[in-house]
Amino acid sequence: MPSIQTFRKRLAMVRGEIEKRGAKAAILFNSLNIYYLTGFPRGRSLIVPIDADPILLVSELEFDEATETFKHGVVIPLKADMSLSDVINSKLTELHVSGNIAVERQYMNIDMYSTLAKKLNVSEFMDFSTSILQIRSVKDSEEIDLIRKALSISEKSIKHLLSVLHEGMSEVEIAGEIEYAMRRAGSEGYAFDSIVASGVRSAFPHASTTQKRVCQGELVVIDVGAKYGGYCSDITRTITVGSINEDLKKMFTPVLEAINAAVGVLSAGVTGAEVDAAARRVIEKYGYGKYFTHSLGHGVGLAVHEEPGLNSRNNSPLPSGSIVTIEPGIYIKGVGGVRVEEMALVREGGCEILNSLERVFF
């Protein structure tokens, strides 16, 4: 759990954004944003005034745990017969907040938006949906340490799998071995549903894990992520069962070189599009361009997919302190697929690869 000083620093940054936009308060509904500012994972809403303590609204059943966790603000329990919009309206009225109010419109349903607007006598709220996401994209030292730990757990789980993997195991069994190993190593949960795709199914980038059994000479794409302290990791390795033919081996070379090309240009101030293009040029050079069908990578933090993106659409400079994935892949229908994914910390003048696990295993 981050320190109270860290939470206060985050609140100060959010208040700065609220004030910059000319608003008097923000009403948050995104559970990860609420967690980022409070340390409590199940808040119903968080009111952040610019000149008063934040107010966390939780279910009555969550009140005791929330008060033990959230030490830098006020916790209000919501009884079963209480309306969330009524309580928000009441608290903002008590604080004499009127005029411009920021909300996370992206995380509100139409009913909540219209009901709150009517009660607060606001014709239109200021949208604050992406502001905290941008703040979250830059990790402090505590967050970086938590992500390192989560990644270390994921890598231990893959090492465990390699010690027990054999022909005839099902994809479900393989996922189970990995997930058990992650839990045993301290993972609080999983960043996403584990992907295990073998044989021709390895050509499906986001394949569902099935009862298919792995056979000699097949590729097996494994994409998993542990969670630690609320923070995610994301790692992919393509392993083999026995020896594979030369055509499958050839697919690894451009993928590995594409990672190196991306690392060579990844730095604070460079755009996500530039990093994506550097990796894509390598795969195109080898004649596999049409088989690299997704973006190069994405930010990782409290969510496994967050800002900033390494893709052709991101023409914004990457911030120092962001953590991103580098995951080029080649997917040939009816043949198989290869993806290798690393996590990198973006710094001024370069980046740091956070992984220590080998990239290939043959």
Residue pairs with C-beta under 8 A, 6 or more apart in sequence:
1 39
1 69
1 229
2 39
2 140
2 142
2 143
3 142
4 71
4 72
6 140
6 142
7 37
7 38
7 39
7 72
8 72
9 140
10 36
10 37
10 135
11 37
11 48
11 54
11 72
13 135
14 26
14 37
14 48
14 131
14 132
14 135
15 48
15 50
17 128
17 131
17 132
17 135
18 24
18 25
18 26
18 48
18 50
18 102
18 128
19 50
21 100
21 102
21 126
21 128
21 131
22 100
22 126
23 50
23 99
23 100
23 101
23 102
23 126
23 128
24 49
24 50
24 97
24 98
24 99
24 100
24 101
25 47
25 48
25 49
25 50
25 92
25 95
25 97
25 101
25 102
26 47
26 48
26 101
26 102
26 103
26 104
26 128
27 45
27 46
27 47
27 48
27 88
27 101
27 102
27 103
27 104
27 116
28 34
28 37
28 45
28 46
28 47
28 48
28 103
28 104
28 128
28 132
29 44
29 45
29 103
29 104
29 107
29 108
29 112
30 104
30 106
30 107
30 129
30 132
31 41
31 42
31 43
32 136
32 302
32 303
33 46
33 104
33 132
33 133
33 136
34 40
34 43
34 45
34 46
34 56
35 41
35 43
35 230
35 302
36 132
36 136
36 302
37 46
37 48
37 54
37 132
38 46
38 54
38 56
38 69
38 70
38 72
38 73
39 69
39 70
40 56
40 58
40 62
40 65
40 66
40 69
40 70
41 230
42 58
42 59
42 62
42 66
43 56
43 57
43 58
43 66
44 57
44 58
44 59
44 78
44 84
45 56
45 57
45 84
45 88
46 54
46 55
46 56
46 57
47 54
47 55
47 57
47 88
47 91
47 92
48 54
49 55
49 95
49 97
52 95
53 72
53 73
53 74
54 72
54 73
54 74
55 73
55 74
55 75
55 76
55 91
56 66
56 70
56 73
56 74
56 75
56 76
57 76
57 78
57 84
57 87
57 88
58 66
58 75
58 76
58 77
58 78
59 77
59 78
60 77
60 78
60 79
60 80
62 77
63 75
63 77
66 75
67 75
76 87
76 91
78 84
78 87
84 112
85 112
85 115
85 116
85 119
86 119
88 116
88 119
89 116
89 119
89 120
92 98
92 101
92 120
98 120
98 121
100 126
101 120
101 122
101 125
101 126
102 125
102 126
102 127
102 128
102 131
103 113
103 116
103 125
103 126
103 127
103 128
104 127
104 128
104 129
104 132
105 113
105 125
105 127
105 128
105 129
106 127
106 129
106 130
107 129
108 116
113 125
116 122
116 125
117 123
117 124
117 125
133 306
133 307
134 307
136 301
136 302
136 306
136 307
137 299
137 301
137 306
137 307
137 308
137 319
137 322
138 319
138 320
138 321
138 322
139 147
139 301
139 321
139 322
139 323
139 345
140 321
143 231
143 301
144 321
144 323
144 345
146 228
146 229
146 230
146 231
147 228
147 231
147 232
147 233
147 300
147 301
147 323
147 343
147 354
148 354
149 186
149 228
149 229
150 187
150 191
150 225
150 226
150 227
150 228
150 229
150 231
150 232
150 233
151 226
151 233
151 235
151 343
151 354
151 355
152 356
153 182
153 185
153 186
153 187
153 226
153 228
153 233
154 182
154 187
154 224
154 225
154 226
154 233
154 234
154 235
155 235
155 355
155 356
155 357
156 181
156 182
156 185
157 177
157 178
157 179
157 181
157 182
157 185
157 187
157 224
157 226
158 178
158 222
158 224
158 235
158 237
158 357
159 357
160 177
160 178
160 181
161 174
161 177
161 178
161 181
161 222
161 239
162 239
162 361
164 177
165 174
165 177
165 214
165 220
165 239
165 241
166 241
167 213
167 214
167 215
167 216
167 241
167 242
168 213
168 214
169 213
169 214
170 210
170 211
170 212
170 213
170 214
171 196
171 197
171 198
171 201
171 209
171 210
171 211
171 212
171 213
171 214
172 196
172 209
172 210
172 211
174 196
174 209
174 214
174 220
174 222
175 194
175 196
175 209
175 224
178 194
178 196
178 222
178 224
179 190
179 194
179 224
182 190
182 224
182 226
185 226
186 228
187 226
187 227
187 228
188 227
188 228
188 229
188 230
189 227
190 224
190 225
190 226
190 227
191 225
191 226
191 227
191 232
191 233
191 234
191 304
192 225
192 232
192 234
192 304
193 209
194 209
194 222
194 223
194 224
195 206
195 207
195 209
195 221
195 222
195 223
195 224
195 236
196 207
196 209
196 220
196 221
196 222
197 204
197 207
197 209
197 220
197 221
197 337
198 212
198 214
198 215
198 218
198 219
198 220
198 221
198 241
199 212
199 214
199 215
199 218
199 219
199 336
200 333
200 334
200 335
200 336
201 207
201 210
201 212
202 218
202 219
202 220
202 221
202 238
202 331
202 336
202 337
202 338
203 331
203 332
203 333
203 334
203 335
203 336
203 337
204 331
204 337
205 293
205 294
205 329
205 331
205 337
205 339
207 221
214 220
214 241
215 241
216 241
216 242
216 243
217 240
217 241
217 242
217 243
217 244
217 245
218 240
218 241
218 244
218 336
219 238
219 239
219 240
219 244
219 248
219 336
219 337
219 338
220 238
220 239
220 240
220 241
221 236
221 237
221 238
221 337
221 338
221 339
222 236
222 237
222 238
222 239
223 234
223 235
223 236
223 339
223 341
224 235
224 236
225 232
225 233
225 234
225 235
225 304
226 232
226 233
227 233
230 302
231 301
231 302
232 300
232 301
232 302
232 303
232 304
233 300
233 343
234 300
234 304
234 325
234 327
234 341
234 343
235 341
235 342
235 343
235 355
235 357
236 327
236 329
236 339
236 340
236 341
237 340
237 341
237 357
237 359
237 361
238 252
238 337
238 338
238 339
238 340
238 360
239 361
240 248
240 361
240 362
243 362
244 362
247 335
248 335
248 336
248 338
249 362
251 288
251 330
251 332
251 336
251 337
251 338
252 338
252 340
252 360
253 286
254 282
254 283
254 285
254 286
254 288
254 328
254 330
255 283
255 328
255 329
255 330
255 338
255 339
255 340
256 340
256 359
256 360
257 282
258 279
258 280
258 282
258 283
258 328
259 279
259 326
259 328
259 340
259 342
259 359
261 278
261 279
261 281
261 282
262 275
262 276
262 278
262 279
262 296
262 297
262 310
262 326
262 328
263 326
263 342
263 344
263 351
263 353
264 278
265 274
265 275
265 278
266 275
266 318
266 324
266 326
266 344
266 346
266 350
266 351
267 318
267 346
267 347
267 348
267 349
267 350
267 351
268 317
268 318
268 319
268 320
268 321
268 346
268 347
268 348
268 349
269 317
269 318
269 348
270 317
270 318
271 314
271 315
271 316
271 317
271 318
272 308
272 309
272 310
272 311
272 313
272 314
272 315
272 316
272 318
273 311
273 312
273 313
273 314
273 315
275 296
275 297
275 310
275 318
275 326
276 295
276 296
276 297
276 310
276 311
276 312
276 314
277 312
279 296
279 326
279 328
280 289
280 292
280 296
280 328
282 328
283 289
283 291
283 292
283 328
283 330
284 292
288 330
291 330
291 331
291 332
292 328
292 329
292 330
292 331
293 329
293 331
294 329
295 309
295 310
295 311
295 312
296 310
296 311
296 326
296 327
296 328
297 309
297 310
297 311
297 324
297 325
297 326
297 327
297 341
298 305
298 306
298 308
298 309
298 310
298 311
298 324
298 325
299 305
299 306
299 307
299 308
299 309
299 322
299 323
299 324
300 306
300 323
300 324
300 325
300 343
301 323
307 322
308 314
308 316
308 318
308 319
308 322
308 324
310 324
310 325
310 326
318 324
318 346
319 346
320 346
320 347
320 348
321 345
321 346
321 347
322 345
322 346
323 343
323 344
323 345
323 346
323 354
324 343
324 344
324 346
325 341
325 342
325 343
325 344
326 341
326 342
326 343
326 344
327 339
327 340
327 341
327 342
328 339
328 340
329 337
329 338
329 339
329 340
330 337
330 338
330 339
331 337
331 339
340 359
340 360
342 353
342 354
342 355
342 359
343 353
343 354
343 355
344 351
344 352
344 353
344 354
345 351
345 352
345 354
